């Protein structure tokens, strides 16, 4: 591939008609082909990720967990498996994938829910199907949601308020060790 013309003609190898023979048309066709190749290299990554997510979702739904909850559980379980490997495990190693899903479920069950958030992992109806819920249970759920909303106003809005509330209950030393509070704020809370 010595000069520019030879390089462009070599890149046009396999094109149809005058696009491979006539230099003026070949230049335009090669530039367009290179542009689409550049864009497609980026699109391929998106398409692969979309495919992996679809495969992971299908595998996780077999074990009773949606894709979003699985990823959320993996983050909290500190399992650093990427989506490509998860999709591969879901297809070729179902037992290993099941173990990962069980770890994610365990991590989801250990997540501490703030006092104002009344919803569980299954949803506002406690895992019940909304289509099968009776009107009485729907009313009870609405009342529970109203009570939870009333509680959210009383819940602390930041870490300092939470620590002050825990200090009143006598749990301050544990709270200060688990929270990253600066020394000045810690002295202020202990007073």
Sine and cosine of phi, psi and omega as CSV:
sin_phi,cos_phi,sin_psi,cos_psi,sin_omega,cos_omega
0.00,0.00,0.97,0.26,-0.09,-1.00
-0.95,0.31,-0.96,0.29,-0.10,-0.99
-0.99,-0.17,0.00,-1.00,-0.08,-1.00
-0.89,0.46,-0.68,0.73,-0.04,-1.00
-0.90,0.44,-0.69,0.73,-0.01,-1.00
-0.91,0.42,-0.62,0.78,0.00,-1.00
-0.90,0.44,-0.71,0.71,-0.02,-1.00
-0.92,0.38,-0.65,0.76,0.02,-1.00
-0.91,0.41,-0.57,0.82,0.04,-1.00
-0.92,0.39,-0.65,0.76,0.03,-1.00
-0.92,0.39,-0.42,0.91,-0.02,-1.00
-1.00,0.05,0.07,1.00,-0.01,-1.00
-0.89,0.46,0.79,-0.62,-0.03,-1.00
0.99,-0.16,-0.17,0.99,0.06,-1.00
-0.95,0.31,0.34,-0.94,-0.05,-1.00
-0.99,-0.12,0.52,-0.85,0.14,-0.99
0.90,0.44,-0.62,-0.78,-0.06,-1.00
-0.96,0.29,-0.16,0.99,0.00,-1.00
-0.92,0.40,-0.33,0.95,0.03,-1.00
-0.97,-0.25,-0.19,0.98,-0.09,-1.00
-0.95,-0.33,-0.66,0.75,-0.10,-0.99
-1.00,0.00,0.89,-0.46,-0.17,-0.99
-0.86,0.51,-0.68,0.73,-0.06,-1.00
-0.88,0.47,-0.66,0.75,0.02,-1.00
-0.96,0.26,-0.57,0.82,-0.02,-1.00
-0.90,0.44,-0.65,0.76,0.00,-1.00
-0.85,0.52,-0.74,0.67,0.00,-1.00
-0.88,0.47,-0.70,0.71,-0.04,-1.00
-0.91,0.41,-0.64,0.77,-0.02,-1.00
-0.93,0.37,-0.68,0.73,0.02,-1.00
-0.88,0.48,-0.67,0.74,0.03,-1.00
-0.90,0.43,-0.67,0.74,0.00,-1.00
-0.89,0.45,-0.65,0.76,0.02,-1.00
-0.92,0.39,-0.59,0.81,0.04,-1.00
-0.90,0.43,-0.72,0.69,0.00,-1.00
-0.92,0.39,-0.56,0.83,0.04,-1.00
-0.90,0.44,-0.64,0.77,0.01,-1.00
-0.89,0.45,-0.74,0.67,-0.02,-1.00
-0.91,0.42,-0.66,0.75,-0.07,-1.00
-0.93,0.38,-0.47,0.88,0.07,-1.00
-0.90,0.44,-0.55,0.84,0.06,-1.00
-0.98,0.19,-0.62,0.79,0.02,-1.00
-0.91,0.41,-0.54,0.84,-0.02,-1.00
-0.87,0.49,-0.62,0.79,0.01,-1.00
-0.90,0.43,-0.66,0.75,0.04,-1.00
-0.90,0.44,-0.70,0.72,-0.02,-1.00
-0.90,0.44,-0.67,0.75,0.02,-1.00
-0.88,0.48,-0.72,0.70,0.01,-1.00
-0.88,0.48,-0.67,0.74,0.02,-1.00
-0.88,0.48,-0.65,0.76,0.03,-1.00
-0.91,0.41,-0.70,0.71,0.01,-1.00
-0.87,0.49,-0.67,0.74,-0.01,-1.00
-0.90,0.44,-0.64,0.77,0.04,-1.00
-0.89,0.46,-0.68,0.73,-0.01,-1.00
-0.92,0.39,-0.65,0.76,0.01,-1.00
-0.92,0.40,-0.66,0.75,0.01,-1.00
-0.88,0.48,-0.69,0.73,0.01,-1.00
-0.89,0.45,-0.68,0.74,0.00,-1.00
-0.93,0.38,-0.64,0.77,-0.05,-1.00
-0.96,0.28,-0.51,0.86,0.03,-1.00
-0.93,0.37,-0.44,0.90,0.08,-1.00
-0.90,0.43,-0.44,0.90,-0.02,-1.00
-0.97,-0.24,0.22,0.98,0.12,-0.99
0.99,0.15,0.47,0.88,-0.03,-1.00
-0.66,-0.76,0.68,-0.73,0.03,-1.00
-0.99,0.16,0.21,-0.98,-0.03,-1.00
-0.88,0.48,-0.72,0.70,-0.04,-1.00
-0.88,0.48,-0.69,0.73,0.02,-1.00
-0.93,0.37,-0.57,0.82,0.05,-1.00
-0.89,0.46,-0.75,0.66,-0.02,-1.00
-0.90,0.44,-0.66,0.75,0.03,-1.00
-0.88,0.47,-0.67,0.74,0.03,-1.00
-0.92,0.40,-0.62,0.79,0.02,-1.00
-0.91,0.41,-0.60,0.80,0.03,-1.00
-0.90,0.44,-0.71,0.71,-0.02,-1.00
-0.96,0.29,-0.45,0.89,0.06,-1.00
-0.99,0.13,-0.09,1.00,-0.01,-1.00
0.85,0.53,0.70,0.71,0.09,-1.00
-0.98,-0.18,0.89,-0.45,-0.12,-0.99
-0.99,-0.17,0.77,0.64,0.04,-1.00
-1.00,-0.07,0.77,-0.64,-0.03,-1.00
-0.98,0.19,0.15,-0.99,-0.10,-1.00
-0.92,0.39,-0.54,0.84,0.02,-1.00
-0.89,0.46,-0.71,0.70,-0.01,-1.00
-0.94,0.34,-0.60,0.80,0.04,-1.00
-0.88,0.47,-0.67,0.74,0.02,-1.00
-0.90,0.43,-0.64,0.77,0.02,-1.00
-0.91,0.42,-0.68,0.73,0.03,-1.00
-0.91,0.42,-0.64,0.77,0.00,-1.00
-0.89,0.46,-0.57,0.83,-0.01,-1.00
-0.99,0.11,-0.75,0.67,-0.21,-0.98
-0.97,-0.23,-0.38,0.93,-0.02,-1.00
-0.77,-0.64,0.96,0.29,-0.09,-1.00
-0.89,0.45,-0.50,0.86,0.01,-1.00
-0.94,0.35,-0.66,0.75,0.05,-1.00
-0.91,0.41,-0.65,0.76,0.02,-1.00
-0.90,0.44,-0.63,0.78,0.03,-1.00
-0.88,0.47,-0.65,0.76,0.02,-1.00
-0.89,0.46,-0.64,0.77,0.03,-1.00
-0.92,0.40,-0.66,0.75,0.02,-1.00
-0.90,0.44,-0.64,0.77,0.02,-1.00
-0.90,0.43,-0.62,0.78,0.07,-1.00
-0.90,0.44,-0.64,0.77,0.03,-1.00
-0.91,0.42,-0.66,0.75,0.04,-1.00
-0.89,0.45,-0.66,0.76,0.03,-1.00
-0.89,0.46,-0.67,0.74,0.02,-1.00
-0.91,0.41,-0.61,0.79,0.03,-1.00
-0.91,0.41,-0.58,0.81,0.00,-1.00
-0.95,0.31,-0.38,0.93,-0.01,-1.00
-1.00,0.01,-0.12,0.99,-0.03,-1.00
-0.93,0.37,0.77,-0.63,0.01,-1.00
-0.99,0.15,0.83,-0.56,-0.01,-1.00
-1.00,-0.05,0.78,-0.63,0.03,-1.00
-0.86,0.51,0.42,-0.91,-0.08,-1.00
-0.85,0.52,-0.52,0.85,-0.04,-1.00
-0.98,0.18,-0.32,0.95,-0.05,-1.00
-1.00,-0.02,0.97,-0.23,-0.06,-1.00
-1.00,0.07,-0.23,0.97,-0.05,-1.00
-0.97,0.24,0.67,-0.74,0.09,-1.00
-1.00,-0.01,-0.06,-1.00,0.00,-1.00
-0.91,0.42,-0.54,0.84,-0.03,-1.00
-0.96,0.29,-0.41,0.91,0.00,-1.00
0.78,-0.63,-0.09,-1.00,-0.09,-1.00
-0.94,0.35,-0.37,0.93,-0.02,-1.00
-0.99,-0.10,0.16,0.99,0.04,-1.00
0.94,0.34,0.57,0.82,0.05,-1.00
1.00,-0.04,-0.13,0.99,-0.01,-1.00
-0.97,0.26,0.49,-0.87,0.03,-1.00
-0.96,0.26,0.81,-0.59,-0.05,-1.00
-0.89,0.46,-0.44,0.90,-0.01,-1.00
-0.97,0.26,-0.45,0.89,-0.02,-1.00
-1.00,-0.07,-0.07,1.00,-0.04,-1.00
-0.95,0.31,0.65,-0.76,0.02,-1.00
-0.99,0.17,0.34,-0.94,0.03,-1.00
-0.87,0.49,-0.54,0.84,0.01,-1.00
-0.91,0.42,-0.68,0.73,0.00,-1.00
-0.94,0.34,-0.50,0.86,0.05,-1.00
-0.92,0.40,-0.63,0.78,0.05,-1.00
-0.91,0.40,-0.64,0.77,0.03,-1.00
-0.91,0.42,-0.61,0.80,0.03,-1.00
-0.92,0.40,-0.64,0.77,0.02,-1.00
-0.90,0.43,-0.64,0.77,0.03,-1.00
-0.92,0.40,-0.65,0.76,0.04,-1.00
-0.90,0.43,-0.60,0.80,0.02,-1.00
-0.93,0.38,-0.60,0.80,0.03,-1.00
-0.92,0.39,-0.64,0.76,0.03,-1.00
-0.91,0.40,-0.64,0.77,0.03,-1.00
-0.90,0.43,-0.61,0.79,0.02,-1.00
-0.91,0.41,-0.61,0.80,0.03,-1.00
-0.92,0.40,-0.59,0.81,0.02,-1.00
-0.94,0.34,-0.52,0.85,-0.06,-1.00
-0.90,0.43,-0.48,0.88,0.04,-1.00
-0.94,0.35,-0.50,0.87,-0.03,-1.00
-1.00,0.08,-0.24,0.97,-0.04,-1.00
-0.97,0.24,0.48,-0.88,0.00,-1.00
-0.91,0.41,0.55,-0.83,-0.06,-1.00
-0.99,-0.15,-0.25,0.97,0.04,-1.00
-0.59,-0.81,0.04,-1.00,-0.08,-1.00
-0.92,0.40,-0.57,0.82,-0.02,-1.00
-0.90,0.43,-0.73,0.69,0.03,-1.00
-0.89,0.45,-0.62,0.78,0.04,-1.00
-0.89,0.46,-0.67,0.74,0.01,-1.00
-0.92,0.40,-0.63,0.78,0.04,-1.00
-0.89,0.45,-0.65,0.76,0.02,-1.00
-0.91,0.42,-0.64,0.77,0.02,-1.00
-0.94,0.33,-0.51,0.86,0.04,-1.00
-0.91,0.41,-0.60,0.80,0.04,-1.00
-0.91,0.42,-0.50,0.86,-0.02,-1.00
-1.00,0.00,-0.03,1.00,0.03,-1.00
1.00,0.08,0.23,0.97,-0.02,-1.00
-0.96,-0.28,0.41,0.91,-0.13,-0.99
-0.93,0.37,-0.67,0.74,-0.08,-1.00
-0.88,0.47,-0.67,0.74,0.04,-1.00
-0.91,0.41,-0.63,0.78,-0.03,-1.00
-0.92,0.39,-0.65,0.76,-0.02,-1.00
-0.93,0.38,-0.53,0.85,0.04,-1.00
-0.95,0.31,-0.61,0.80,-0.05,-1.00
-0.99,0.15,-0.48,0.88,0.00,-1.00
-1.00,-0.06,0.49,-0.87,0.07,-1.00
-1.00,-0.09,1.00,0.05,-0.02,-1.00
-0.94,-0.35,0.67,-0.74,-0.04,-1.00
-0.93,0.38,0.30,-0.95,-0.08,-1.00
-0.87,0.49,-0.67,0.74,-0.01,-1.00
-0.90,0.44,-0.68,0.73,0.03,-1.00
-0.92,0.39,-0.57,0.82,0.00,-1.00
-0.91,0.41,-0.69,0.73,0.03,-1.00
-0.90,0.44,-0.63,0.78,0.01,-1.00
-0.90,0.45,-0.62,0.78,-0.01,-1.00
-0.95,0.31,-0.57,0.82,-0.05,-1.00
-0.96,0.27,-0.32,0.95,0.01,-1.00
-0.99,0.15,0.00,0.00,0.00,0.00
